[in-house]
Amino acid sequence: MGFATGLERRGAVYYWRKRLPDRLAERIGLTHVKLSLRTRDPQEARYLGACLNKMAAELLMSVLPEITREQLQSLFRKTFEQHRRKLALLADFARSERGFMPSQEIQEETATGWAYQHFSRNGLHASVDEDARDRFAKVGLSEEEIERVTATVDRMKASGEATPSASRLAEAITETGAEVTAATKAKAQPIYLRALAEALLKTDERYRHDPFDYDAEICALAPEAEGLSEAERGFRPASRTTSELRENGPARGDTSTPPSRPSPTPSMKTAAAHTGSVIAISTKLIEKKLADEVWDEKTARQARMIFDLFGRFLTEEAGVNDLAELRQHHLDAFEIFLRILHKTYGKSPKDRHRTIADLRKDSEQRPSTERGLSGATRNRHLTFIGQLLRRAKSAGVAIDPQLDLTELRARKNKRGRDDRPVPTRIQIETLFHQPVFTGCGDWDDMHRLGEHIFHRAAYFGPLLANYQGMRREEYCGLSADDIITDNGDHPYIHLCFNEFRRLKNPQSVRNLALHPELIRLSFLDYVDAIRKLGYRRLFPDLHSPSSHSLLGDRLYDELRPSFQTCGFTLHQSRHFFNNELKQMRVDAEFRADLMGHGGKTETTERYCNPADVVNQLEDLSKVPIVTAHLSPHAIRLVPWVEEKAIAPWSRAAKAKAKA
C-alpha cells in the first residue's frame, strides 16, 4: 500500500510484513515476518506499522558484538593447553601419594572428559539419553564405561561442576580480543567445555607414557648400549591410547589394536602429519564447508567416510602420502576398486578398521549382486574427491594438472524422467482403496480389511505426497508448528529446516497452501490432537529414540505391501503430482515453487518471490481428486502415541520389556 511501509490489507484486516536480512533468513528458514494487526482502521494500522518498523530497525539493523571463528579457535587452543598442563602437574603430584593407582585416575578423568564433551554438545542440563548412549557405544565405550559416564554427568549436574567458572570463561574470551557479552559467552561456552574434555581425555600422556625417550638418552650417553637387548632397555609393548580408542572404536572391552587393522606404518604416520595429506586437506575442507554452512553434519559425516577410504587406499595400495604425488592412474585404480567394493560399505563401524586388502577379500566372498557401488554412489565419491583436490590446490599443494575425474564418472543411459516412471491414475486410486485408508484390522494390522481407521503417518503421508507434491522426508519430519493456521485466510505448511530432519537444499524451504482435500479428511483436526498431547513431531509414530534411521524408511516399511500391490513407490507420488499439473498446463515456474525446485534464470529465481498461498490454491485445484470415496472420521490416534509411550517396535521398548 502507498500510505505506510510494510502494510497490506487482506480482506478487511491490515497486516504488517517485513523482509528479514538474508543471513537471518537463511539461518531460520523464513524470508519474511507477517503479523495481523487485527484492525480495520487505516489510521490505527499506520500507527501500529510505524511502531513495528521502528522496533524492527532497532532489532535487525543494530550491530551486536560477535566472536569470530578464529577467536573461538584461539580460545579452544589456549584453554586446552592450560588445562592439559594443569592436569599433567596434578598427575605428577598424585604419583607421590600413597595408594596411587593409575588405572583409577584414568577411569575418573576419562569419564569426566566424556561428560564435559556431552555438556558441550547438548547443554549443561542434558542427561545421557538413548541417543547419547548410542553415540558413546559407536566410539568404542563399553557398557560399563557408559554407565560410569552417565553417573559422572548426573553428579556434575547436581553439584554444579558442569557449569564453567564465569570469571575464567570471561577471561578466556577477553584474551581472544572479543568483547564479553551474553552472546559471546553463549557461543564460547561449548568451545570452552570441549577444550576441557579433550584435555581430560589425554590420559595416556599423563599416566602411561614416559616423560621422554629413555632409549635415545641411553644411546646418547653410552654407545655400547646399542647392543642391549630390548628387555635390558626396559622395552614394553605400547598400549592403545585414548585418542586411538575414540578414533577407531574397538570391540567393547578390548583394549588392544584390532588384528584386522595393522599398526600405522611409517608411511602412514608421514601421510597423517604431512600438510598435503588427504587427512590434513580434508579436515580443512570439512571445517570450511561447515563454517560457511554449505554442508550440514550429515554431509560432513559422509565426506569424512569417503575421504578416509580414499586416503587409506592411496596409502596402502599406492604408497601415496601427499596429494602432490597423486597421478591419474591412482584415481583410475580407486574407481575400479569402488566397482568391486561391497554395496553395504560404511554401514558397519568395523569397515573403517579394515585394511583395503581385507575389504577386497570381504567383497569377493559376497554374491555378485552385493558387489560394486552404484554409478550414483561412485559419482558422489568422485564429487567429494574433486572438491578435495580443489581445496588442496588453493592450500598451495602442487596438484598434477593432468588429473581429470570426468571420464571416471558413471554416465546415465536414459532420460531423468525415465528413472522412475510416473504412476497412472489407476495406480494412485488403487493405493487409496487399501485398508489403511478405508478400514483395517488394527493399528499393527493395517493391510487386512477391517473397520478401524487410524490417523497417522501411514494415513496422511501418502495424502501429503499426492496433494502437496512433498518429498518423503519433508512430510515425515514435519513439526506440528510447521502447520500454520493463524496467518492469513487459508492454512498452509511452512517447510523449513527443523530439529527433526534437514531439507535437500535451500530452495526446498517454502510455504505450501494446504490442499482442501486434506482439510476435508480431518488433517487439521489431527494436527490439533497431536499438539494437545504435547508432541513436537507431527508424526510421532515414526520416531524411535534408539534409532537414527530416516523417518521415511520406517513409513516405507509400513506401507510396503500396499505399494507392492499398486506397483509404485512413495516418491513416485511426487512425480504424479508434477505430471498432472503439467498436463493441466500449469507453468513450470509455478510447479517449481510447489515442488521446491530452484529457478533456472535470474528472472525466475533472483528477482521474484515464490507464488503466494492464494495463487497456489488455484494451481492445486487442478490436481485430480482420487480420494473422493473416503469419508472424514473422528480423529483416532495409534494407541501408544495417545498414551505417549515409546514405540513398541523400537529397540528401547524391547530392551525395557526384557528388563
N, C-alpha and C positions, 0 to 999 in steps of 0.2 A: 504493500500500500504506500501511497505517497506521503501520508501525513506523519508517519513515525517509522524509524528504522527497526526492522525485525518483527513488525506486527503483520498479522494476516487474519482474515476472517474466514471461518469455516461454518457455513450455515449462518447463524446469527451471533455466534460466540467468537470473541477475539482470542488469538493465540500469539505467544511470543516465541520466536525461533532464532537460534544463534548457532552459527557455524563454529566448530571447535578448531583450535590450531592443529595443523597436520600431525605433529608429533604426539599430541594427546589423543587425537582421533585414531591414529594407528595403534596406540597402546591399549585403548579401551574398546576398540572396535565400534565406535559410534561417531559419525561425522557431524551430527547436529544435536542440539538440545532443543526440545519443543515442549512448552508448557501452556496449559489452558489458563487464561486469565480469569475465566469464569465471570465474564461481564459482557454485556451487550452495548454498554455505553462507550462511545468512541473517546470521550474526554477522559474517563476513568482508565481506559485502555492505554491512552497516550501517557498518562502519569505512571502507571504500573510498568509500561515498557521502558520509560526513561530510567526508572529506578533499577530495573533489571539490567539495562545496558551499562549503567554505572557500576553495579556490582560485578558484572562480567568483566568489565575493563580492569577493575582492580584485581580480580582473581586471576584472569587469564593472561593479562599483559605484564603483570609485575614480574620482576626477575628475582627468583629465590636463590639463596646461596646453594651451591652444589658441591659435591665432592667427585672429582673425576676418577676415571678408571685407573689412571696412572697413580693417583694419590692413594686409592684403595690398594693397589699392588704394593706400594711403598709401606702402607700400614701393615699389610699381611707379612711382608718380609721382616720388618723391624720387630713386630710382635712375636713372630715365630722364632727369630734368633734370640731375642731377650729371654723368652720362656725356655727355649732349648738350653741356654747357658745356665739359667736358674735351676732347671731340673738336673743338669749334669752336676752342679755343685751339691745339690741335696743328695744325689746318689753317692757322691764321694763321702759325705758326712755319714750317710746310712751304713756304709761299709765298715765304719769304725765302731758301730753299735753292736752290742751282744745280741745274738739271736737274728742277725741279718740273714734274710732269705731272698735271694734274687728273684726266684720264681713267684713269690708272693708279691713283691714290688711290681714285677712285670704285669701280673694279673690286675692289680689295682689300677696302675697307670693306664693300661690298655683299655680297661672298662671305662675309666674316666674320659679317655680320649674319644672313644666311640660315643659316649654320652654327649660331650661337647659338640661333636660333629652332628649328632641328632638334633641338638638345640639350634645349631647353625642353620640346618636345612629346614626345620619345621617350627621354629619359635620356642620361646622359653617355657611355654606351658604345654608343650606337646608330650604325650605319652607314647610308649612303644606299642603301636597297633600292629595289625597283621601285615600291613604294607611294609612297615619298618622291619619287622621280623624277617620277611621275605628278602628284603634288601641286605640285611646282615647275613642271612644264610647264603646269598649269592656271592658275597665277597669272602666266604670261607669260614665264617664263625660257626662253631658247634652249638648245639642246643644249650649246653652248659654255659658257654661264653655269652650267648644271647640272654640267658636268664640273669647272668651277672651284670650285663649292661643295663637290662631293664630295672634291676634293683638299684643300680647306681643312678639312673635317670630319676627314679622316684625319690631317692634320698636327696639328690641335688635340688630337685624342685621344692621339696618340703623345707629344706634348710636355707633356701635362697642362694645356694652356692652356684647355681647355674647363671645367675644374673651377674654380669661383669661389673667391676668397680666403675662407678660413674666418673670418678676423677681420672682413673687410668685410661678409660676409653676417650675421655675428652683430651687428655694429654697426648694420646696416640694420634688423634685427629689433628690436633694443633701442630704436631711435629711434621705432618704431611704438607702443611701450609693451608689447609682448608679451615673454614670458619666452623666453630662448634655451634650447631643449631639442632633442633629436634629432628629435622630432616636428615642432616649429615650423620647424626648419631644412629638413627634408624637404619641408614644404609651401611654404616660401618660396623655395627654390632655383629651381624652374622660373619663378616670377614674376620673380625677380631676373635670370635669364638672358634672359627675354623682354624686359625693360626694356633690357638691353644691346643686344639685337638691334634693337629699334625705334629706338634712338638711332643705331646704326650705319647703319641703312637710310635715315636722313635726310641722304643725301649731297648732295642738290641745294642745301639751305640753306647748306651749308658751301663748296661748290665752284662752284655755278652762279649763285646769286642774289647780287645786290649787298647790302651791309650795310644800305642804306636807299634810299629813293626819290629818286634824283638829279633826276628831272623836277620833283618837288614842291619840292625845295630850290632849283632854278634859278628856278622860277616865283616862289618867295617872295622871292628875292634881287633879281630883275630882272623887273618886269612885262613889259618888252618881249620877254622870252624866250618869251612865249606865242605869238609869231608865228613861232618857229623851226620848221623842218621836222622830221619825225621823224628823218631821217638826221642832222641837226645836233644833235639831242638825244641822240644815241647810241642810238637805238631799235634793238632787235634782237628777233627772234621768241623767244617764251618756249619753252624746251624742256620736254619732259614730265618730270614729277617721278617719283621712285622710288615714292612712295606711289600716284600715279595708275597707274603700271605694275602695281603689285600689285593694285590695286582693279579695274582694267578689263581686264587681261590682253590686250594687243595681240597681233597676229600676230608670230611669232618673228622676231627680227632687225629688227623695225620699231619705231623709237623715236618715231614721230610719232603724233599723235592719229588714231584710225581715222576715215576720212571719213564713215562711216555714223553716227557719234555726234558731234554738234556740241559745240563748246566750251561750257562752262557759261555760261548767260545770267545776268545779274544776279539775276533772279528765282529761278533755281535755286540760286545761291550763298546768297541770302537764306533759301531754304527749308532748305538744309542747316544753316545756322547758327542758325535760329530754334528756340527751345526747344519750340515746339508743332508742329514739322515731323514728317512721317512718319519721317524718319531718326532724329531725336532720340528720339521716343517709342518707336519700335520697338526701338531699341538698349537702352533702359531695360527694356522688356518682356522681351526675349530674355535679358538679363542676370539678371533676376529669376527667370524660369522655370528657367534653368539652375542658378542658385544654390539654388533651392528643390527642385531635382531633379524638377520636374514634367515638363520636357522633356529629351530627350537631344539629342546633337549632330545626329542626323538630322532631328529635328523642328525644331531651331533653323535648320538649313540650309534646310529647306522654308519656314519662316516668313520668313527673310531674302529668299528669292526672291519670295515673294508681296508682301511689303512694298515691295521695290524696284520691282516692276511697278506697284503701286498708287501709290506716290509719284511715279514718272515720269509716270504717266497724269494725275494731278492737276496736276502742274507744267506739262507740255507741252500738255495738252488743255484744261484749265480755268483755268490760271493760279493755282491754289490752292497757297499755300506754307505755310499754317498750318491745322491741323485745326479751329481755331475758325472758319475760313471755309468749312468743308465743309457742303454742303447735300444734301438728299435727291436732287435731280436729278443731282448728281455721282455718287452711288452707283448710281443707275439707269443712267447712261451707262457706268459702269465694268462693270456686269453685262452690258450689251448688248455691250460690247467683248469680254468673255470668251466670248460666244456666237459671235463671228466669228474669234477668235484660233486659230491652227493648233494642233492637238492635241499636237504634239511640243514646244511651247514649254518651254524650260528644259533640254532635253537637250543643246543646243549652247551652249557658253560664249559664242558670238557673240551670242546672244539678249539678253544683258544690255547689249550695246554698241549695240543698235539703238534708234532712236527709236520712239515709238509709231506714228508715220506709216509708218516702214519696216516695222514688224510688221504693220500693216494691209495694206500693199502685198504683203508676202510671203504673208500668209494668203489674200488674194484670188486670187493666182496658183495656189493649190493646188486640187486636186479638192474638191468639196463634202464628200466623205466624210472629208477630213482637216481640216476646219474646224469650230471650235466645241468648247470644252471640255465634257466630260460634266457632267450635273447634279450628280453626286457631287463632281467636281473644283471646280465653281463654288461649291458649298456649303462646301467646305473653304476656299476663298479668303474667303468671307464670314464663316466662323467665326473665322479669324485676324483679319480686319478688325474684327469685333465685340470681340475681346479688345484690339485696339489702341485702339479708342475708349474702352473702359472704363479702360484704363491712362492714357490722355490725361486723362480726366475726374478720375481720382484724383490726377494730377500738377498739377491746377489749371487745365487748359485749358478754356475755356468752350465745351463741346460743345453743338451745337444739339439741344435736347430732342426735336425733331420727327424726328430721324434714326431710321429703322426698317429693319432688314435682313430682317425676317420675310417680307415679301411678295416679296422678291427671291430667296428660296431655292427651289430646284427641289423639286417635290413628287413622291413616289412614287405611281404609279398602280396598284400591286399590292402584295400582302402580301409581307413579307420572305421567307416560306417559298417564295414563287414565284420569287424572284430566280434561284435555282439549283435546279432540280428534283432530288429525291432519286433517285439511280440505283436501278434494280431489282436484285434479287439475281442475275438472269441476267447483267446487265451486269457486275457485280462478278466473278462467276465467269468470265466471258469474259476479263476482264483477266488473271486468274491462270492462264489457259491460254495466254498469249502466250509466245513463245520465250524472252524474258528470264527467265522463271520455270521453264520446262520444258526448255530446252536451245536455245542459239543458235549462230550460225556462229562468232562470235569476240567479243572484248570490245568492238570497234568495229563489230560487225555483229549487234547484239542483236535485230533484228527478223526475222532469217532463221532458219528452223528448222535446228538443228544438235545437237551433242552436248555443248556446253560450258555449264556453269553458273558464272557469276562473281558473287561476293558483293561487293556494292557498294551505293551509294545507290539505284540503279535497281531493285535486288532488294529491299532491306529497307525503303526509303522507303514504297512503297505498302502493305507489310505493317503498318508502324507507323501509317499513316493509318487503315487498315481496322480494326485490332485495338486501337489505343490512342486513336483519335479526335484525334490531334495535328494542329496546323496545319502547313502545308508548311515554313515557315521554322523551326518549333520542332524538327522532327526533322532537317532538313537541316543545321542549325547546332549539333547536339549535340556536346558534348565527350566524349571517351572516359571522362573522370572522372564524367560525369553518369549513368553506368550503375552502380548501387550493388548489389554482390553480397555484401557482408560486414557488413550491418547488419540483423539480423533473419533470419527463416526463409525469406523469399521475396525474390528480386531485384526492384528497382524502378528507374524512371527519375526522376531528380531534375531537374525542369525549372526552370531559373533563368536569369537574365541572365548571359551569359558573354562572353568576348572575341571570339567569332565572330559573334554576332548578338544583337539585342535581342529582347524579348518584346513582345507587343501592349499589355499592361497589367499592373499589379501582380498581379491575380488569376490571371494566366497562370502564375505561379510555383506549382508543385505537384509532388507525388510521385505517380507512376503505377505501380501494380503491373504487372510485366511479364506480358503475356498468355502462357499456357502454350504456345500455338501458335508464338509467336516463339522460345521456348526450344527447342521440338521441331525447328524449322527452323534450328538452329545459330546463332542470333543471339549468344548469349553466347560461343561459340567465335570468332565474327567479332570481337567486342569484344576478346577476349584477343589475337588475331592483330594487331590494329591497335595495341594497347598495346605488344606486344613489339617492334614496329617503331619505337616511339618517337613515334608520332603523337599530337598533342593533339586534332585533329579526328577525330570518329568516321567521317566520310565525306570523306577527303582527295581522293577522285576528283572532287569538285565544285569544288575550290578552284583558282584560278589566281592567282599572285602579281601579275599585271599587270591584274587586273580587280576592280572594286568592285561588280559586279552582284550581285543577290540570288542566293544559292546555289540557291534553289528554281527560279529561272529556268533555270539550267543543267539541273536534273533534268527540268523540264517539256519542255525542248527535246529531251532524250534520249528521253523516253517519249512524245513527241507522236504518233508513228504508232500506238502501242498504244492510246492513249486515243481517237484518232480512230476506230479500229476498234470500240471499245467504246461510244463516244458519250457520254462524260462526262469530267470533269477531276479532277486530284489533289484539289482542295478538296472536291469533291462526295463523296469517300470519307468525309470527316468528317461530312457530312450523313447518309450511310448509317448510320454508326456510331450517331449520336444517334437516328435514326429507329428502328433495330432495337431499341435499348434502350427507347424509348418504347413500342413495340408489345409489348414483354415486360413492360410495367407497371413499369419502373424509375422511381422517383420523380424529379421534375425537379431537386430539390435535389442528389441524388447524381449525376445526369447533368451538372449544372453543375460539380461538383467535378472530374469526369473531363475535361470539355471546357475547363476553365479560364475559366468564366463566373462573374461575381460574384453573390452572393445578392441577392434583391430586398427583404428585410426585415431588421430588426435581429436577429430570431430566427435567420435562416439565414446571416447574414453576420458580425455582430459577436460574438455570444455562443456560438460553437461553432467547433471546428476542422474541417478537411476530413475526409472519410471516410478511415480508415487503410487500409494496404495489404491487410490480411486481408479487410476488408469489401469493398474494391474487387474482389477476386478473385471474390466471389460474383456481382457485377453483370457483370463481364467475361465470366463463363462463359455469359452469355445472348447474347453476340454470336455469330451463326452462323459456323461453321467453313466457309469457302469455299475452303480450300487443302488439304483432306484428301488430294487426289490428288498433292500434292507430297511428295517424299521428301527427308529431310535428306541433305546431301552434305558431304564433307570441304571445309573452307574453301579457296577458291581466289580470290585477290585479282586485281584488274586488274594486268597485268604491271608497268606503270610505277609503280603505287602500291607494289608489292612491292619495286621497285628504288629507291624513294624519289626518283624523278625528277620533274621539273617536268611538269605536264600537257601532253601533246604538242599539244593544241588551243589552248593559251594563246598570247598574243602574245609572252610572254617566251621560250617554247620556239621559236617560229617565228623570232624575231629571232636567237636563239642559233644555230639551224640555218643561217641565211643568213650569219652571221659565220664 
